[in-house]
Each structure stands twice: as C-alpha cells, then as structure tokens.
C-alpha cells in the first residue's frame, strides 16, 4: 500500500483486496446459531394453575373503544399512573 501526499490526489484510484480463506472454511459453511428458551418447571406450573382466563367480551369492548378514540381519558391515565407509583413504592 502506498500513501501519497494530499497534493497528488487529483483522480480516484482503485484498491483491490485479496480475500484468503482456509480450505476448511470454504468447504464447511458455519451453522447458524439456534435460539433457545428454557422455561422453569415452576413457571410452567404457575401458567397451568393461573385461574385467570382471557375475557373475550372485555377484550372486544376495549378494542372497539381504542378504535373509536374514546378509550384514553384523563381519569384512566391518572389511575394507571397511580397504580404504577404504588407498585414502585
């Protein structure tokens, strides 16, 4: 590689890189990493014994309120902030 003074940079010059790979790297492509999640036995049991179920009617009502723009209100915001502060205390 040659380093030339800036006064001689009148035109662009191409640079070529030579890539070298070992024979093993060319023949055997690397395997992609696999994501894995392990859920503890206790967490699985808690999920099974949770008495709460999804209330489809309530979810539909809230979705309709969000779509119509009436779901968010100052009272609901105040209640959410109050709950958040209670949890942080």
PDB file with one MODEL, atoms N, CA, C and O in Angstrom:
MODEL        1
ATOM      1  N   UNK A   1       0.844  -1.170   0.000  1.00  0.00           N
ATOM      2  CA  UNK A   1       0.000   0.000   0.000  1.00  0.00           C
ATOM      3  C   UNK A   1       0.889   1.232   0.000  1.00  0.00           C
ATOM      4  O   UNK A   1       1.866   1.314   0.745  1.00  0.00           O
ATOM      5  N   UNK A   2       0.546   2.152  -0.817  1.00  0.00           N
ATOM      6  CA  UNK A   2       1.311   3.389  -0.880  1.00  0.00           C
ATOM      7  C   UNK A   2       0.480   4.526  -0.308  1.00  0.00           C
ATOM      8  O   UNK A   2      -0.722   4.626  -0.554  1.00  0.00           O
ATOM      9  N   UNK A   3       1.145   5.375   0.456  1.00  0.00           N
ATOM     10  CA  UNK A   3       0.486   6.556   0.993  1.00  0.00           C
ATOM     11  C   UNK A   3       1.101   7.738   0.291  1.00  0.00           C
ATOM     12  O   UNK A   3       2.311   7.955   0.336  1.00  0.00           O
ATOM     13  N   UNK A   4       0.245   8.497  -0.358  1.00  0.00           N
ATOM     14  CA  UNK A   4       0.728   9.634  -1.148  1.00  0.00           C
ATOM     15  C   UNK A   4       0.269  10.929  -0.506  1.00  0.00           C
ATOM     16  O   UNK A   4      -0.775  10.965   0.147  1.00  0.00           O
ATOM     17  N   UNK A   5       1.020  11.966  -0.680  1.00  0.00           N
ATOM     18  CA  UNK A   5       0.625  13.267  -0.124  1.00  0.00           C
ATOM     19  C   UNK A   5      -0.708  13.719  -0.730  1.00  0.00           C
ATOM     20  O   UNK A   5      -1.061  13.323  -1.840  1.00  0.00           O
ATOM     21  N   UNK A   6      -1.440  14.551   0.012  1.00  0.00           N
ATOM     22  CA  UNK A   6      -2.750  15.005  -0.448  1.00  0.00           C
ATOM     23  C   UNK A   6      -2.673  15.877  -1.685  1.00  0.00           C
ATOM     24  O   UNK A   6      -3.665  15.999  -2.404  1.00  0.00           O
ATOM     25  N   UNK A   7      -1.551  16.478  -1.952  1.00  0.00           N
ATOM     26  CA  UNK A   7      -1.439  17.345  -3.127  1.00  0.00           C
ATOM     27  C   UNK A   7      -1.487  16.546  -4.426  1.00  0.00           C
ATOM     28  O   UNK A   7      -1.686  17.128  -5.493  1.00  0.00           O
ATOM     29  N   UNK A   8      -1.311  15.234  -4.364  1.00  0.00           N
ATOM     30  CA  UNK A   8      -1.321  14.416  -5.574  1.00  0.00           C
ATOM     31  C   UNK A   8      -2.629  13.658  -5.761  1.00  0.00           C
ATOM     32  O   UNK A   8      -2.686  12.744  -6.583  1.00  0.00           O
ATOM     33  N   UNK A   9      -3.667  14.002  -5.037  1.00  0.00           N
ATOM     34  CA  UNK A   9      -4.944  13.311  -5.147  1.00  0.00           C
ATOM     35  C   UNK A   9      -5.831  13.999  -6.184  1.00  0.00           C
ATOM     36  O   UNK A   9      -6.818  14.642  -5.826  1.00  0.00           O
ATOM     37  N   UNK A  10      -5.494  13.870  -7.435  1.00  0.00           N
ATOM     38  CA  UNK A  10      -6.260  14.505  -8.494  1.00  0.00           C
ATOM     39  C   UNK A  10      -7.307  13.567  -9.082  1.00  0.00           C
ATOM     40  O   UNK A  10      -8.279  14.044  -9.669  1.00  0.00           O
ATOM     41  N   UNK A  11      -7.150  12.268  -8.950  1.00  0.00           N
ATOM     42  CA  UNK A  11      -8.104  11.322  -9.520  1.00  0.00           C
ATOM     43  C   UNK A  11      -8.278  10.151  -8.553  1.00  0.00           C
ATOM     44  O   UNK A  11      -7.466   9.925  -7.656  1.00  0.00           O
ATOM     45  N   UNK A  12      -9.340   9.439  -8.768  1.00  0.00           N
ATOM     46  CA  UNK A  12      -9.593   8.301  -7.891  1.00  0.00           C
ATOM     47  C   UNK A  12      -8.727   7.134  -8.301  1.00  0.00           C
ATOM     48  O   UNK A  12      -8.371   6.985  -9.470  1.00  0.00           O
ATOM     49  N   UNK A  13      -8.395   6.319  -7.341  1.00  0.00           N
ATOM     50  CA  UNK A  13      -7.599   5.135  -7.596  1.00  0.00           C
ATOM     51  C   UNK A  13      -8.311   3.943  -6.981  1.00  0.00           C
ATOM     52  O   UNK A  13      -8.863   4.044  -5.885  1.00  0.00           O
ATOM     53  N   UNK A  14      -8.302   2.831  -7.669  1.00  0.00           N
ATOM     54  CA  UNK A  14      -8.981   1.651  -7.150  1.00  0.00           C
ATOM     55  C   UNK A  14      -8.081   0.909  -6.175  1.00  0.00           C
ATOM     56  O   UNK A  14      -6.855   0.934  -6.288  1.00  0.00           O
ATOM     57  N   UNK A  15      -8.700   0.269  -5.243  1.00  0.00           N
ATOM     58  CA  UNK A  15      -7.992  -0.536  -4.254  1.00  0.00           C
ATOM     59  C   UNK A  15      -8.533  -1.945  -4.380  1.00  0.00           C
ATOM     60  O   UNK A  15      -9.748  -2.138  -4.412  1.00  0.00           O
ATOM     61  N   UNK A  16      -7.679  -2.906  -4.449  1.00  0.00           N
ATOM     62  CA  UNK A  16      -8.144  -4.292  -4.535  1.00  0.00           C
ATOM     63  C   UNK A  16      -7.729  -5.027  -3.267  1.00  0.00           C
ATOM     64  O   UNK A  16      -6.614  -4.873  -2.767  1.00  0.00           O
ATOM     65  N   UNK A  17      -8.659  -5.825  -2.766  1.00  0.00           N
ATOM     66  CA  UNK A  17      -8.415  -6.623  -1.584  1.00  0.00           C
ATOM     67  C   UNK A  17      -8.372  -8.087  -1.995  1.00  0.00           C
ATOM     68  O   UNK A  17      -9.179  -8.548  -2.802  1.00  0.00           O
ATOM     69  N   UNK A  18      -7.440  -8.786  -1.439  1.00  0.00           N
ATOM     70  CA  UNK A  18      -7.351 -10.210  -1.716  1.00  0.00           C
ATOM     71  C   UNK A  18      -7.880 -10.938  -0.488  1.00  0.00           C
ATOM     72  O   UNK A  18      -7.359 -10.784   0.616  1.00  0.00           O
ATOM     73  N   UNK A  19      -8.921 -11.734  -0.700  1.00  0.00           N
ATOM     74  CA  UNK A  19      -9.540 -12.445   0.406  1.00  0.00           C
ATOM     75  C   UNK A  19      -8.938 -13.833   0.484  1.00  0.00           C
ATOM     76  O   UNK A  19      -8.877 -14.563  -0.505  1.00  0.00           O
ATOM     77  N   UNK A  20      -8.496 -14.177   1.674  1.00  0.00           N
ATOM     78  CA  UNK A  20      -7.926 -15.508   1.856  1.00  0.00           C
ATOM     79  C   UNK A  20      -8.783 -16.272   2.848  1.00  0.00           C
ATOM     80  O   UNK A  20      -9.135 -15.767   3.914  1.00  0.00           O
ATOM     81  N   UNK A  21      -9.108 -17.495   2.477  1.00  0.00           N
ATOM     82  CA  UNK A  21      -9.876 -18.371   3.342  1.00  0.00           C
ATOM     83  C   UNK A  21      -9.178 -19.712   3.416  1.00  0.00           C
ATOM     84  O   UNK A  21      -8.539 -20.167   2.467  1.00  0.00           O
ATOM     85  N   UNK A  22      -9.321 -20.315   4.551  1.00  0.00           N
ATOM     86  CA  UNK A  22      -8.757 -21.642   4.672  1.00  0.00           C
ATOM     87  C   UNK A  22      -9.642 -22.625   3.924  1.00  0.00           C
ATOM     88  O   UNK A  22     -10.818 -22.349   3.687  1.00  0.00           O
ATOM     89  N   UNK A  23      -9.090 -23.757   3.555  1.00  0.00           N
ATOM     90  CA  UNK A  23      -9.846 -24.764   2.815  1.00  0.00           C
ATOM     91  C   UNK A  23     -11.018 -25.268   3.645  1.00  0.00           C
ATOM     92  O   UNK A  23     -12.075 -25.560   3.085  1.00  0.00           O
ATOM     93  N   UNK A  24     -10.867 -25.378   4.956  1.00  0.00           N
ATOM     94  CA  UNK A  24     -11.939 -25.869   5.813  1.00  0.00           C
ATOM     95  C   UNK A  24     -13.102 -24.886   5.846  1.00  0.00           C
ATOM     96  O   UNK A  24     -14.262 -25.298   5.870  1.00  0.00           O
ATOM     97  N   UNK A  25     -12.802 -23.593   5.848  1.00  0.00           N
ATOM     98  CA  UNK A  25     -13.857 -22.585   5.895  1.00  0.00           C
ATOM     99  C   UNK A  25     -14.652 -22.563   4.604  1.00  0.00           C
ATOM    100  O   UNK A  25     -15.852 -22.288   4.628  1.00  0.00           O
ATOM    101  N   UNK A  26     -14.016 -22.846   3.483  1.00  0.00           N
ATOM    102  CA  UNK A  26     -14.706 -22.848   2.201  1.00  0.00           C
ATOM    103  C   UNK A  26     -15.578 -24.089   2.071  1.00  0.00           C
ATOM    104  O   UNK A  26     -16.675 -24.004   1.520  1.00  0.00           O
ATOM    105  N   UNK A  27     -15.134 -25.211   2.551  1.00  0.00           N
ATOM    106  CA  UNK A  27     -15.854 -26.460   2.376  1.00  0.00           C
ATOM    107  C   UNK A  27     -16.995 -26.634   3.370  1.00  0.00           C
ATOM    108  O   UNK A  27     -18.046 -27.157   3.001  1.00  0.00           O
ATOM    109  N   UNK A  28     -16.822 -26.222   4.588  1.00  0.00           N
ATOM    110  CA  UNK A  28     -17.835 -26.442   5.612  1.00  0.00           C
ATOM    111  C   UNK A  28     -18.415 -25.106   6.071  1.00  0.00           C
ATOM    112  O   UNK A  28     -17.801 -24.417   6.886  1.00  0.00           O
ATOM    113  N   UNK A  29     -19.588 -24.730   5.559  1.00  0.00           N
ATOM    114  CA  UNK A  29     -20.179 -23.457   5.993  1.00  0.00           C
ATOM    115  C   UNK A  29     -20.583 -23.542   7.456  1.00  0.00           C
ATOM    116  O   UNK A  29     -20.988 -24.597   7.945  1.00  0.00           O
ATOM    117  N   UNK A  30     -20.467 -22.427   8.137  1.00  0.00           N
ATOM    118  CA  UNK A  30     -20.799 -22.376   9.563  1.00  0.00           C
ATOM    119  C   UNK A  30     -22.302 -22.517   9.751  1.00  0.00           C
ATOM    120  O   UNK A  30     -23.088 -21.993   8.962  1.00  0.00           O
ATOM    121  N   UNK A  31     -22.691 -23.220  10.792  1.00  0.00           N
ATOM    122  CA  UNK A  31     -24.108 -23.376  11.091  1.00  0.00           C
ATOM    123  C   UNK A  31     -24.617 -22.125  11.788  1.00  0.00           C
ATOM    124  O   UNK A  31     -23.929 -21.522  12.613  1.00  0.00           O
ATOM    125  N   UNK A  32     -25.836 -21.754  11.436  1.00  0.00           N
ATOM    126  CA  UNK A  32     -26.447 -20.582  12.057  1.00  0.00           C
ATOM    127  C   UNK A  32     -26.758 -20.891  13.517  1.00  0.00           C
ATOM    128  O   UNK A  32     -27.162 -22.010  13.834  1.00  0.00           O
ATOM    129  N   UNK A  33     -26.579 -19.926  14.404  1.00  0.00           N
ATOM    130  CA  UNK A  33     -26.895 -20.160  15.810  1.00  0.00           C
ATOM    131  C   UNK A  33     -28.393 -20.407  15.979  1.00  0.00           C
ATOM    132  O   UNK A  33     -29.212 -19.875  15.231  1.00  0.00           O
ATOM    133  N   UNK A  34     -28.726 -21.207  16.955  1.00  0.00           N
ATOM    134  CA  UNK A  34     -30.117 -21.563  17.219  1.00  0.00           C
ATOM    135  C   UNK A  34     -30.554 -20.899  18.518  1.00  0.00           C
ATOM    136  O   UNK A  34     -29.877 -21.015  19.540  1.00  0.00           O
ATOM    137  N   UNK A  35     -31.688 -20.201  18.475  1.00  0.00           N
ATOM    138  CA  UNK A  35     -32.236 -19.594  19.682  1.00  0.00           C
ATOM    139  C   UNK A  35     -32.930 -20.663  20.514  1.00  0.00           C
ATOM    140  O   UNK A  35     -33.510 -21.606  19.975  1.00  0.00           O
ATOM    141  N   UNK A  36     -32.865 -20.506  21.825  1.00  0.00           N
ATOM    142  CA  UNK A  36     -33.467 -21.482  22.705  1.00  0.00           C
ATOM    143  C   UNK A  36     -34.016 -20.776  23.933  1.00  0.00           C
ATOM    144  O   UNK A  36     -33.381 -19.872  24.477  1.00  0.00           O
ATOM    145  N   UNK A  37     -35.196 -21.192  24.364  1.00  0.00           N
ATOM    146  CA  UNK A  37     -35.801 -20.647  25.572  1.00  0.00           C
ATOM    147  C   UNK A  37     -36.091 -21.803  26.511  1.00  0.00           C
ATOM    148  O   UNK A  37     -36.698 -22.797  26.112  1.00  0.00           O
ATOM    149  N   UNK A  38     -35.661 -21.676  27.742  1.00  0.00           N
ATOM    150  CA  UNK A  38     -35.944 -22.684  28.759  1.00  0.00           C
ATOM    151  C   UNK A  38     -36.869 -22.070  29.794  1.00  0.00           C
ATOM    152  O   UNK A  38     -36.553 -21.038  30.386  1.00  0.00           O
ATOM    153  N   UNK A  39     -38.015 -22.709  30.010  1.00  0.00           N
ATOM    154  CA  UNK A  39     -38.986 -22.239  30.985  1.00  0.00           C
ATOM    155  C   UNK A  39     -38.927 -23.182  32.177  1.00  0.00           C
ATOM    156  O   UNK A  39     -39.045 -24.398  32.028  1.00  0.00           O
ATOM    157  N   UNK A  40     -38.744 -22.616  33.344  1.00  0.00           N
ATOM    158  CA  UNK A  40     -38.595 -23.443  34.534  1.00  0.00           C
ATOM    159  C   UNK A  40     -39.883 -24.216  34.821  1.00  0.00           C
ATOM    160  O   UNK A  40     -40.970 -23.846  34.377  1.00  0.00           O
ATOM    161  N   UNK A  41     -39.722 -25.298  35.576  1.00  0.00           N
ATOM    162  CA  UNK A  41     -40.871 -26.116  35.972  1.00  0.00           C
ATOM    163  C   UNK A  41     -41.872 -25.279  36.758  1.00  0.00           C
ATOM    164  O   UNK A  41     -43.082 -25.401  36.568  1.00  0.00           O
ATOM    165  N   UNK A  42     -41.355 -24.426  37.646  1.00  0.00           N
ATOM    166  CA  UNK A  42     -42.225 -23.593  38.460  1.00  0.00           C
ATOM    167  C   UNK A  42     -43.046 -22.645  37.598  1.00  0.00           C
ATOM    168  O   UNK A  42     -44.234 -22.449  37.850  1.00  0.00           O
ATOM    169  N   UNK A  43     -42.424 -22.056  36.585  1.00  0.00           N
ATOM    170  CA  UNK A  43     -43.144 -21.146  35.700  1.00  0.00           C
ATOM    171  C   UNK A  43     -44.201 -21.889  34.896  1.00  0.00           C
ATOM    172  O   UNK A  43     -45.287 -21.358  34.662  1.00  0.00           O
ATOM    173  N   UNK A  44     -43.898 -23.105  34.474  1.00  0.00           N
ATOM    174  CA  UNK A  44     -44.881 -23.900  33.746  1.00  0.00           C
ATOM    175  C   UNK A  44     -46.068 -24.232  34.635  1.00  0.00           C
ATOM    176  O   UNK A  44     -47.216 -24.157  34.196  1.00  0.00           O
ATOM    177  N   UNK A  45     -45.797 -24.598  35.882  1.00  0.00           N
ATOM    178  CA  UNK A  45     -46.882 -24.917  36.811  1.00  0.00           C
ATOM    179  C   UNK A  45     -47.731 -23.677  37.112  1.00  0.00           C
ATOM    180  O   UNK A  45     -48.956 -23.765  37.199  1.00  0.00           O
ATOM    181  N   UNK A  46     -47.084 -22.538  37.269  1.00  0.00           N
ATOM    182  CA  UNK A  46     -47.804 -21.304  37.536  1.00  0.00           C
ATOM    183  C   UNK A  46     -48.721 -20.958  36.368  1.00  0.00           C
ATOM    184  O   UNK A  46     -49.849 -20.510  36.575  1.00  0.00           O
ATOM    185  N   UNK A  47     -48.247 -21.163  35.153  1.00  0.00           N
ATOM    186  CA  UNK A  47     -49.062 -20.879  33.978  1.00  0.00           C
ATOM    187  C   UNK A  47     -50.277 -21.795  33.920  1.00  0.00           C
ATOM    188  O   UNK A  47     -51.358 -21.371  33.509  1.00  0.00           O
ATOM    189  N   UNK A  48     -50.105 -23.038  34.326  1.00  0.00           N
ATOM    190  CA  UNK A  48     -51.215 -24.003  34.288  1.00  0.00           C
ATOM    191  C   UNK A  48     -52.250 -23.722  35.379  1.00  0.00           C
ATOM    192  O   UNK A  48     -53.448 -23.911  35.167  1.00  0.00           O
ATOM    193  N   UNK A  49     -51.784 -23.273  36.539  1.00  0.00           N
ATOM    194  CA  UNK A  49     -52.687 -23.099  37.670  1.00  0.00           C
ATOM    195  C   UNK A  49     -53.285 -21.705  37.759  1.00  0.00           C
ATOM    196  O   UNK A  49     -54.119 -21.439  38.624  1.00  0.00           O
ATOM    197  N   UNK A  50     -52.873 -20.834  36.886  1.00  0.00           N
ATOM    198  CA  UNK A  50     -53.402 -19.473  36.924  1.00  0.00           C
ATOM    199  C   UNK A  50     -54.907 -19.520  36.664  1.00  0.00           C
ATOM    200  O   UNK A  50     -55.348 -20.038  35.639  1.00  0.00           O
ATOM    201  N   UNK A  51     -55.685 -18.983  37.587  1.00  0.00           N
ATOM    202  CA  UNK A  51     -57.134 -19.037  37.478  1.00  0.00           C
ATOM    203  C   UNK A  51     -57.703 -18.019  36.506  1.00  0.00           C
ATOM    204  O   UNK A  51     -58.886 -18.077  36.170  1.00  0.00           O
ATOM    205  N   UNK A  52     -56.874 -17.088  36.052  1.00  0.00           N
ATOM    206  CA  UNK A  52     -57.369 -16.056  35.153  1.00  0.00           C
ATOM    207  C   UNK A  52     -57.468 -16.584  33.732  1.00  0.00           C
ATOM    208  O   UNK A  52     -56.589 -17.300  33.252  1.00  0.00           O
ATOM    209  N   UNK A  53     -58.535 -16.222  33.084  1.00  0.00           N
ATOM    210  CA  UNK A  53     -58.669 -16.565  31.679  1.00  0.00           C
ATOM    211  C   UNK A  53     -58.944 -15.285  30.909  1.00  0.00           C
ATOM    212  O   UNK A  53     -59.342 -14.276  31.490  1.00  0.00           O
ATOM    213  N   UNK A  54     -58.736 -15.327  29.628  1.00  0.00           N
ATOM    214  CA  UNK A  54     -58.945 -14.149  28.800  1.00  0.00           C
ATOM    215  C   UNK A  54     -60.449 -13.958  28.606  1.00  0.00           C
ATOM    216  O   UNK A  54     -61.164 -14.870  28.191  1.00  0.00           O
ATOM    217  N   UNK A  55     -60.897 -12.772  28.913  1.00  0.00           N
ATOM    218  CA  UNK A  55     -62.315 -12.450  28.740  1.00  0.00           C
ATOM    219  C   UNK A  55     -62.494 -11.826  27.366  1.00  0.00           C
ATOM    220  O   UNK A  55     -62.249 -10.633  27.180  1.00  0.00           O
ATOM    221  N   UNK A  56     -62.920 -12.634  26.406  1.00  0.00           N
ATOM    222  CA  UNK A  56     -63.040 -12.209  25.015  1.00  0.00           C
ATOM    223  C   UNK A  56     -63.986 -11.023  24.876  1.00  0.00           C
ATOM    224  O   UNK A  56     -63.742 -10.135  24.060  1.00  0.00           O
ATOM    225  N   UNK A  57     -65.057 -10.995  25.657  1.00  0.00           N
ATOM    226  CA  UNK A  57     -66.004  -9.887  25.555  1.00  0.00           C
ATOM    227  C   UNK A  57     -65.375  -8.572  26.014  1.00  0.00           C
ATOM    228  O   UNK A  57     -65.613  -7.523  25.416  1.00  0.00           O
ATOM    229  N   UNK A  58     -64.578  -8.631  27.069  1.00  0.00           N
ATOM    230  CA  UNK A  58     -63.906  -7.426  27.578  1.00  0.00           C
ATOM    231  C   UNK A  58     -62.848  -6.935  26.593  1.00  0.00           C
ATOM    232  O   UNK A  58     -62.709  -5.734  26.363  1.00  0.00           O
ATOM    233  N   UNK A  59     -62.098  -7.884  26.011  1.00  0.00           N
ATOM    234  CA  UNK A  59     -61.081  -7.524  25.018  1.00  0.00           C
ATOM    235  C   UNK A  59     -61.742  -6.861  23.817  1.00  0.00           C
ATOM    236  O   UNK A  59     -61.234  -5.856  23.320  1.00  0.00           O
ATOM    237  N   UNK A  60     -62.853  -7.394  23.343  1.00  0.00           N
ATOM    238  CA  UNK A  60     -63.560  -6.812  22.196  1.00  0.00           C
ATOM    239  C   UNK A  60     -64.051  -5.407  22.510  1.00  0.00           C
ATOM    240  O   UNK A  60     -63.973  -4.517  21.663  1.00  0.00           O
ATOM    241  N   UNK A  61     -64.560  -5.202  23.731  1.00  0.00           N
ATOM    242  CA  UNK A  61     -65.040  -3.878  24.135  1.00  0.00           C
ATOM    243  C   UNK A  61     -63.905  -2.861  24.146  1.00  0.00           C
ATOM    244  O   UNK A  61     -64.057  -1.745  23.648  1.00  0.00           O
ATOM    245  N   UNK A  62     -62.781  -3.246  24.710  1.00  0.00           N
ATOM    246  CA  UNK A  62     -61.636  -2.325  24.785  1.00  0.00           C
ATOM    247  C   UNK A  62     -61.086  -2.041  23.396  1.00  0.00           C
ATOM    248  O   UNK A  62     -60.729  -0.899  23.105  1.00  0.00           O
ATOM    249  N   UNK A  63     -61.006  -3.049  22.530  1.00  0.00           N
ATOM    250  CA  UNK A  63     -60.544  -2.820  21.156  1.00  0.00           C
ATOM    251  C   UNK A  63     -61.452  -1.827  20.433  1.00  0.00           C
ATOM    252  O   UNK A  63     -60.970  -0.958  19.707  1.00  0.00           O
ATOM    253  N   UNK A  64     -62.747  -1.954  20.628  1.00  0.00           N
ATOM    254  CA  UNK A  64     -63.695  -1.033  19.997  1.00  0.00           C
ATOM    255  C   UNK A  64     -63.506   0.383  20.528  1.00  0.00           C
ATOM    256  O   UNK A  64     -63.568   1.345  19.763  1.00  0.00           O
ATOM    257  N   UNK A  65     -63.275   0.517  21.843  1.00  0.00           N
ATOM    258  CA  UNK A  65     -63.056   1.842  22.430  1.00  0.00           C
ATOM    259  C   UNK A  65     -61.771   2.468  21.904  1.00  0.00           C
ATOM    260  O   UNK A  65     -61.740   3.668  21.632  1.00  0.00           O
ATOM    261  N   UNK A  66     -60.719   1.683  21.756  1.00  0.00           N
ATOM    262  CA  UNK A  66     -59.450   2.198  21.216  1.00  0.00           C
ATOM    263  C   UNK A  66     -59.638   2.648  19.785  1.00  0.00           C
ATOM    264  O   UNK A  66     -59.164   3.716  19.399  1.00  0.00           O
ATOM    265  N   UNK A  67     -60.335   1.833  18.987  1.00  0.00           N
ATOM    266  CA  UNK A  67     -60.555   2.165  17.577  1.00  0.00           C
ATOM    267  C   UNK A  67     -61.371   3.441  17.418  1.00  0.00           C
ATOM    268  O   UNK A  67     -61.140   4.214  16.488  1.00  0.00           O
ATOM    269  N   UNK A  68     -62.331   3.667  18.328  1.00  0.00           N
ATOM    270  CA  UNK A  68     -63.168   4.857  18.219  1.00  0.00           C
ATOM    271  C   UNK A  68     -62.527   6.092  18.850  1.00  0.00           C
ATOM    272  O   UNK A  68     -63.008   7.210  18.668  1.00  0.00           O
ATOM    273  N   UNK A  69     -61.440   5.881  19.592  1.00  0.00           N
ATOM    274  CA  UNK A  69     -60.729   7.013  20.182  1.00  0.00           C
ATOM    275  C   UNK A  69     -61.248   7.456  21.532  1.00  0.00           C
ATOM    276  O   UNK A  69     -60.857   8.521  22.008  1.00  0.00           O
ATOM    277  N   UNK A  70     -62.113   6.683  22.169  1.00  0.00           N
ATOM    278  CA  UNK A  70     -62.657   7.090  23.464  1.00  0.00           C
ATOM    279  C   UNK A  70     -62.038   6.337  24.630  1.00  0.00           C
ATOM    280  O   UNK A  70     -62.406   6.584  25.778  1.00  0.00           O
ATOM    281  N   UNK A  71     -61.116   5.433  24.370  1.00  0.00           N
ATOM    282  CA  UNK A  71     -60.544   4.625  25.450  1.00  0.00           C
ATOM    283  C   UNK A  71     -59.667   5.449  26.379  1.00  0.00           C
ATOM    284  O   UNK A  71     -59.763   5.330  27.600  1.00  0.00           O
ATOM    285  N   UNK A  72     -58.821   6.277  25.805  1.00  0.00           N
ATOM    286  CA  UNK A  72     -57.908   7.063  26.634  1.00  0.00           C
ATOM    287  C   UNK A  72     -58.641   8.275  27.205  1.00  0.00           C
ATOM    288  O   UNK A  72     -59.277   9.040  26.480  1.00  0.00           O
ATOM    289  N   UNK A  73     -58.533   8.424  28.513  1.00  0.00           N
ATOM    290  CA  UNK A  73     -59.164   9.567  29.175  1.00  0.00           C
ATOM    291  C   UNK A  73     -58.257  10.008  30.326  1.00  0.00           C
ATOM    292  O   UNK A  73     -57.420   9.234  30.792  1.00  0.00           O
ATOM    293  N   UNK A  74     -58.422  11.230  30.772  1.00  0.00           N
ATOM    294  CA  UNK A  74     -57.604  11.695  31.901  1.00  0.00           C
ATOM    295  C   UNK A  74     -57.785  10.827  33.146  1.00  0.00           C
ATOM    296  O   UNK A  74     -56.826  10.602  33.885  1.00  0.00           O
ATOM    297  N   UNK A  75     -58.989  10.342  33.384  1.00  0.00           N
ATOM    298  CA  UNK A  75     -59.231   9.513  34.561  1.00  0.00           C
ATOM    299  C   UNK A  75     -58.473   8.187  34.462  1.00  0.00           C
ATOM    300  O   UNK A  75     -57.891   7.728  35.445  1.00  0.00           O
ATOM    301  N   UNK A  76     -58.479   7.582  33.295  1.00  0.00           N
ATOM    302  CA  UNK A  76     -57.768   6.309  33.118  1.00  0.00           C
ATOM    303  C   UNK A  76     -56.261   6.520  33.212  1.00  0.00           C
ATOM    304  O   UNK A  76     -55.549   5.676  33.757  1.00  0.00           O
ATOM    305  N   UNK A  77     -55.773   7.637  32.687  1.00  0.00           N
ATOM    306  CA  UNK A  77     -54.351   7.937  32.781  1.00  0.00           C
ATOM    307  C   UNK A  77     -53.948   8.132  34.242  1.00  0.00           C
ATOM    308  O   UNK A  77     -52.907   7.640  34.675  1.00  0.00           O
ATOM    309  N   UNK A  78     -54.768   8.843  34.987  1.00  0.00           N
ATOM    310  CA  UNK A  78     -54.485   9.064  36.410  1.00  0.00           C
ATOM    311  C   UNK A  78     -54.474   7.740  37.170  1.00  0.00           C
ATOM    312  O   UNK A  78     -53.617   7.526  38.028  1.00  0.00           O
ATOM    313  N   UNK A  79     -55.413   6.855  36.863  1.00  0.00           N
ATOM    314  CA  UNK A  79     -55.465   5.548  37.531  1.00  0.00           C
ATOM    315  C   UNK A  79     -54.223   4.723  37.200  1.00  0.00           C
ATOM    316  O   UNK A  79     -53.667   4.063  38.077  1.00  0.00           O
ATOM    317  N   UNK A  80     -53.788   4.757  35.945  1.00  0.00           N
ATOM    318  CA  UNK A  80     -52.604   3.994  35.545  1.00  0.00           C
ATOM    319  C   UNK A  80     -51.353   4.526  36.232  1.00  0.00           C
ATOM    320  O   UNK A  80     -50.522   3.747  36.699  1.00  0.00           O
ATOM    321  N   UNK A  81     -51.214   5.836  36.296  1.00  0.00           N
ATOM    322  CA  UNK A  81     -50.052   6.440  36.959  1.00  0.00           C
ATOM    323  C   UNK A  81     -50.077   6.116  38.447  1.00  0.00           C
ATOM    324  O   UNK A  81     -49.038   5.828  39.041  1.00  0.00           O
ATOM    325  N   UNK A  82     -51.250   6.163  39.043  1.00  0.00           N
ATOM    326  CA  UNK A  82     -51.369   5.855  40.462  1.00  0.00           C
ATOM    327  C   UNK A  82     -50.960   4.411  40.747  1.00  0.00           C
ATOM    328  O   UNK A  82     -50.237   4.148  41.708  1.00  0.00           O
ATOM    329  N   UNK A  83     -51.419   3.476  39.914  1.00  0.00           N
ATOM    330  CA  UNK A  83     -51.035   2.063  40.097  1.00  0.00           C
ATOM    331  C   UNK A  83     -49.540   1.876  39.926  1.00  0.00           C
ATOM    332  O   UNK A  83     -48.911   1.130  40.676  1.00  0.00           O
ATOM    333  N   UNK A  84     -48.968   2.558  38.933  1.00  0.00           N
ATOM    334  CA  UNK A  84     -47.535   2.448  38.688  1.00  0.00           C
ATOM    335  C   UNK A  84     -46.754   2.956  39.892  1.00  0.00           C
ATOM    336  O   UNK A  84     -45.799   2.315  40.330  1.00  0.00           O
ATOM    337  N   UNK A  85     -47.152   4.086  40.418  1.00  0.00           N
ATOM    338  CA  UNK A  85     -46.454   4.631  41.592  1.00  0.00           C
ATOM    339  C   UNK A  85     -46.609   3.733  42.806  1.00  0.00           C
ATOM    340  O   UNK A  85     -45.676   3.599  43.598  1.00  0.00           O
ATOM    341  N   UNK A  86     -47.786   3.108  42.968  1.00  0.00           N
ATOM    342  CA  UNK A  86     -47.998   2.168  44.088  1.00  0.00           C
ATOM    343  C   UNK A  86     -47.071   0.977  43.963  1.00  0.00           C
ATOM    344  O   UNK A  86     -46.519   0.516  44.963  1.00  0.00           O
ATOM    345  N   UNK A  87     -46.885   0.461  42.732  1.00  0.00           N
ATOM    346  CA  UNK A  87     -46.002  -0.686  42.527  1.00  0.00           C
ATOM    347  C   UNK A  87     -44.545  -0.327  42.772  1.00  0.00           C
ATOM    348  O   UNK A  87     -43.770  -1.168  43.227  1.00  0.00           O
ATOM    349  N   UNK A  88     -44.165   0.898  42.480  1.00  0.00           N
ATOM    350  CA  UNK A  88     -42.780   1.321  42.655  1.00  0.00           C
ATOM    351  C   UNK A  88     -42.455   1.602  44.115  1.00  0.00           C
ATOM    352  O   UNK A  88     -41.288   1.560  44.506  1.00  0.00           O
ATOM    353  N   UNK A  89     -43.459   1.883  44.919  1.00  0.00           N
ATOM    354  CA  UNK A  89     -43.231   2.235  46.320  1.00  0.00           C
ATOM    355  C   UNK A  89     -42.922   1.030  47.176  1.00  0.00           C
ATOM    356  O   UNK A  89     -42.707   1.167  48.380  1.00  0.00           O
TER     357      UNK A  89
ENDMDL
END
